[in-house]
């Protein structure tokens, strides 16, 4: 009887763990999809995010940058 209870508890624990992991994974995928859709539909609003903590949504082509003392 003890062995049966241990087996049922182990299976239940793994099932709950797997269900929780998959649910969180699907929620994150949904949030990611919605944000990607919004950025696709609102291209004019994308420039708000540029420059925020150094993030750029569109790569810019720049030449080599010189140190400040060489600019003058």
C-alpha distances in whole Angstrom, upper triangle without the diagonal:
4,5,5,6,9,10,11,12,14,16,17,18,20,21,23,24,26,27,29,30,32,33,35,36,37,39,41,42,43,45,47,48,49,51,52,54,55,57,58,60,61,63,66,63,62,64,63,60,63,64,61,59,61,59,61,60,63,65,68,70,72,74,74,74,77,76,78,81,82,82,85
4,5,5,6,9,10,11,12,14,15,16,18,20,21,22,24,26,27,29,30,31,33,35,36,37,39,41,42,44,45,46,48,50,51,52,54,56,57,58,60,62,64,61,60,62,61,58,61,61,58,57,58,57,59,58,61,62,66,68,70,72,71,71,74,73,75,78,79,79,82
4,6,5,6,9,10,11,12,14,15,17,18,20,21,23,24,26,27,29,30,32,33,35,36,38,39,41,42,43,45,47,48,49,51,53,54,55,57,59,60,63,60,58,61,60,57,59,60,57,56,57,55,58,57,60,60,64,66,68,70,69,70,72,72,74,76,77,77,81
4,5,5,6,9,10,11,12,14,16,16,18,20,21,22,24,26,27,28,30,32,33,35,36,37,39,41,42,43,45,47,48,49,51,53,54,55,57,59,61,59,57,60,59,56,58,59,56,55,57,55,57,56,59,60,63,66,68,70,69,70,72,72,74,77,77,78,81
4,5,5,6,9,10,10,12,14,15,16,18,20,21,22,24,26,27,28,30,31,33,35,36,37,39,40,42,43,45,46,48,49,51,52,54,55,57,59,57,55,58,57,54,56,57,54,53,55,53,55,54,57,59,62,65,66,69,68,68,71,70,72,75,76,76,79
4,6,5,6,9,10,10,12,14,15,16,18,20,21,22,24,26,27,28,30,32,33,35,36,38,39,40,42,44,45,46,48,50,51,52,54,56,58,55,54,56,55,52,54,55,52,51,53,51,53,52,55,56,60,62,64,66,65,65,68,67,69,72,73,73,77
4,5,5,6,8,10,11,12,14,15,16,18,20,21,22,24,26,27,28,30,32,33,34,36,38,39,41,42,43,45,47,48,49,51,53,54,57,54,53,55,54,51,54,55,52,50,52,50,52,51,54,55,58,61,62,65,64,65,67,67,69,72,72,72,76
4,5,5,6,9,10,10,12,14,15,16,18,20,21,22,24,26,27,28,30,31,33,35,36,37,39,41,42,43,45,47,48,49,51,52,55,53,51,54,53,50,53,54,51,50,51,49,51,50,53,54,58,60,62,65,64,65,67,67,69,72,72,72,76
4,6,5,6,9,10,11,12,14,15,16,18,20,21,22,24,26,27,29,30,31,33,35,36,37,39,40,42,43,45,46,48,49,51,54,51,49,52,51,48,50,51,48,47,49,47,49,48,51,53,56,59,60,63,62,62,65,65,66,69,70,70,73
4,5,5,6,9,10,11,12,14,15,17,18,20,21,23,24,26,27,29,30,32,33,35,36,38,39,41,42,44,45,47,48,50,52,50,48,51,49,46,49,50,47,45,47,45,47,46,49,50,54,56,58,60,60,60,62,62,64,67,68,68,71
4,5,5,6,9,10,11,12,14,15,16,18,20,21,22,24,26,27,28,30,31,33,34,36,37,39,41,42,43,45,46,48,51,48,47,50,49,46,48,49,46,45,47,45,47,45,48,49,53,55,57,60,59,60,62,62,64,67,68,68,71
4,6,5,6,9,10,10,12,14,15,16,18,20,21,22,24,26,27,29,30,31,33,35,36,37,39,41,42,43,45,47,49,47,45,48,47,44,47,48,45,44,46,44,46,44,47,49,52,55,57,59,59,59,62,62,64,67,67,67,71
4,5,5,6,9,10,11,12,14,15,17,18,20,21,23,24,26,27,29,30,32,33,35,36,38,39,41,42,44,45,48,45,43,46,45,42,44,45,42,41,43,41,43,42,45,47,50,53,54,57,57,57,59,59,61,64,64,64,68
4,5,5,6,8,10,10,12,14,15,16,18,20,21,22,24,26,27,28,30,32,33,34,36,37,39,40,42,43,46,44,42,45,44,41,43,44,41,40,41,39,41,40,43,44,48,50,52,55,54,55,57,57,59,62,63,62,66
4,5,5,6,8,10,11,12,14,15,16,18,20,21,22,24,26,27,28,30,31,33,35,36,37,39,40,42,45,42,41,44,43,40,43,44,41,40,42,40,41,40,43,44,48,50,52,55,55,55,58,58,60,63,64,63,67
4,5,5,6,9,10,10,12,14,15,16,18,20,21,23,24,26,27,29,30,31,33,35,36,37,39,41,43,41,39,42,41,38,41,42,39,38,40,38,40,39,42,43,47,50,51,54,54,54,57,57,58,61,62,62,65
4,6,5,6,9,10,11,12,14,16,17,18,20,21,23,24,26,27,29,30,32,33,35,36,38,39,42,39,37,40,39,36,38,39,37,36,37,35,37,36,39,41,44,47,49,51,51,51,54,54,55,58,59,59,62
4,5,5,6,8,10,10,12,14,15,16,18,20,21,22,24,26,27,28,30,32,33,34,36,38,40,38,36,39,38,35,38,39,36,36,37,34,36,35,38,39,43,45,47,50,50,50,53,53,55,58,59,58,62
4,6,5,6,9,10,11,12,14,15,16,18,20,21,22,24,26,27,29,30,31,33,34,36,39,37,35,38,37,35,37,39,36,36,37,35,36,35,38,39,43,46,48,51,51,51,54,54,56,59,59,59,62
4,6,5,6,9,10,11,12,14,15,17,18,20,21,23,24,26,27,29,30,32,33,35,37,35,33,36,35,32,35,36,33,33,34,32,34,33,36,38,41,44,46,49,49,49,52,52,53,56,57,56,60
4,5,5,6,9,10,11,12,14,16,17,18,20,21,23,24,26,27,29,30,32,33,36,33,31,34,33,30,33,34,31,31,32,30,31,30,33,35,38,41,43,46,46,46,49,49,50,54,54,54,57
4,6,5,6,9,10,10,12,14,15,16,18,20,21,22,24,26,27,28,30,32,34,32,31,34,33,30,33,34,32,31,33,30,31,30,33,34,38,41,43,46,46,46,49,50,51,55,55,54,58
4,5,5,6,9,10,11,12,14,15,17,19,20,21,23,24,26,27,29,30,33,31,29,33,31,29,32,33,31,31,32,30,31,29,32,34,38,41,43,46,47,47,50,50,51,55,55,54,58
4,5,5,6,9,10,11,12,14,15,17,18,20,21,23,24,26,27,29,31,28,27,30,29,26,29,30,27,27,29,26,28,27,30,32,35,38,40,43,44,44,46,47,48,51,52,51,54
4,5,5,6,9,10,11,12,14,16,16,18,20,21,22,24,26,27,30,28,26,29,28,25,28,29,27,27,28,25,26,25,28,30,33,36,38,41,41,42,45,45,47,50,50,50,53
4,5,5,6,9,10,10,12,14,15,16,18,20,21,22,24,26,29,26,25,28,28,25,28,30,28,28,29,26,27,25,28,30,34,37,39,42,43,43,46,47,48,52,52,51,54
4,5,5,6,9,10,11,12,14,15,17,18,20,21,22,24,27,24,23,26,25,23,26,28,25,26,27,25,26,24,27,29,33,36,38,41,42,42,45,46,47,50,51,50,53
4,5,5,6,9,10,11,12,14,15,17,18,20,21,22,25,22,21,24,23,20,23,25,22,23,24,21,22,21,24,26,30,33,35,38,39,39,42,42,43,47,47,46,49
4,6,5,6,9,10,10,12,14,15,16,18,20,21,24,22,20,24,23,21,23,25,23,24,25,22,22,20,23,25,29,32,34,37,38,39,42,43,44,48,48,46,50
4,5,5,6,9,10,10,12,14,15,16,18,20,23,21,20,23,23,21,23,26,24,25,26,23,23,21,24,26,30,33,35,39,40,40,44,44,45,49,49,48,51
4,5,5,6,9,10,11,12,14,15,16,18,21,18,17,20,19,17,20,23,20,21,23,20,21,18,22,24,28,31,33,37,38,38,41,41,42,46,46,45,48
4,6,5,6,9,10,11,12,14,15,17,19,17,15,19,18,16,18,21,19,20,21,17,18,16,19,21,25,28,30,34,35,35,38,39,40,44,44,42,46
4,5,5,6,9,10,10,12,14,16,19,17,16,19,19,18,20,23,21,23,23,20,20,17,19,22,25,29,31,35,36,37,40,41,42,46,46,44,47
4,5,5,6,9,10,10,12,14,17,15,14,18,18,16,19,22,21,22,23,20,20,17,20,23,26,29,32,36,37,37,41,42,42,46,46,44,47
4,5,5,6,9,10,10,12,15,12,11,15,14,13,16,18,17,19,20,16,16,14,17,20,23,26,29,32,34,34,37,38,39,42,42,41,44
4,5,5,6,9,10,11,14,13,11,15,15,13,16,19,18,20,20,16,15,12,15,18,21,24,27,30,32,33,36,37,38,42,42,40,43
4,5,5,6,9,10,13,13,12,16,16,15,18,21,20,23,23,19,18,15,17,20,23,26,29,33,35,35,39,40,41,45,44,42,45
4,5,5,6,8,11,9,9,13,13,13,16,19,18,21,21,18,17,14,16,20,22,26,29,32,34,34,38,39,39,43,43,41,44
4,6,5,6,9,8,6,10,11,10,13,16,16,18,18,15,13,10,12,16,19,22,25,29,31,31,34,35,36,40,39,37,40
4,6,6,10,10,9,12,14,14,15,19,19,22,21,17,16,12,13,17,19,23,26,29,32,32,36,37,38,42,41,39,42
4,6,9,9,10,13,14,15,17,21,21,24,23,20,18,15,16,20,22,25,28,32,34,35,38,40,40,44,43,41,44
4,6,6,7,10,11,12,14,18,18,21,21,18,16,13,15,18,20,24,26,30,32,32,36,37,37,41,41,38,41
4,5,5,8,10,11,12,16,17,20,19,16,14,11,11,15,17,20,23,26,29,29,33,34,34,38,38,35,38
4,6,7,9,11,12,15,16,20,19,17,14,12,12,16,17,20,23,26,29,29,32,33,33,37,37,34,36
4,6,6,8,10,13,13,17,17,15,13,11,13,16,18,21,23,27,29,29,32,33,33,37,36,34,36
4,5,6,7,11,11,15,14,11,10,7,9,13,15,18,21,24,26,26,29,30,31,34,34,32,35
4,5,5,8,10,13,13,11,9,8,9,12,13,17,18,22,24,23,26,28,27,31,31,28,31
4,6,8,8,12,12,11,10,10,12,15,16,20,21,24,26,25,28,28,28,32,32,30,32
4,6,6,9,10,7,7,7,10,13,15,18,20,23,24,24,27,27,27,31,31,29,32
4,5,8,8,6,5,6,8,10,11,15,16,19,21,20,23,24,24,28,28,25,28
4,6,5,5,6,9,11,12,12,15,15,19,19,18,21,21,21,25,25,23,26
4,5,6,8,10,13,14,15,19,19,22,22,21,23,23,23,27,28,26,29
4,6,9,12,15,15,16,19,19,22,21,20,22,22,22,25,26,25,28
4,7,10,12,12,13,15,15,18,18,16,19,19,20,23,24,22,26
4,7,9,10,12,15,16,19,19,18,21,22,23,26,27,25,28
4,6,7,9,12,13,17,18,18,21,22,23,27,26,25,28
4,7,9,13,15,19,20,21,24,26,26,30,30,28,31
4,6,10,13,16,18,19,23,25,26,29,28,26,29
4,7,9,13,15,16,20,22,23,27,25,24,27
4,6,10,12,13,17,19,21,24,23,21,24
4,7,10,12,15,18,20,23,21,19,22
4,7,8,12,15,16,19,17,15,19
4,6,9,13,15,17,15,13,17
4,7,10,13,15,12,12,15
4,7,9,11,10,9,13
4,6,8,6,6,10
4,6,6,7,10
4,5,5,8
4,6,7
4,6
4
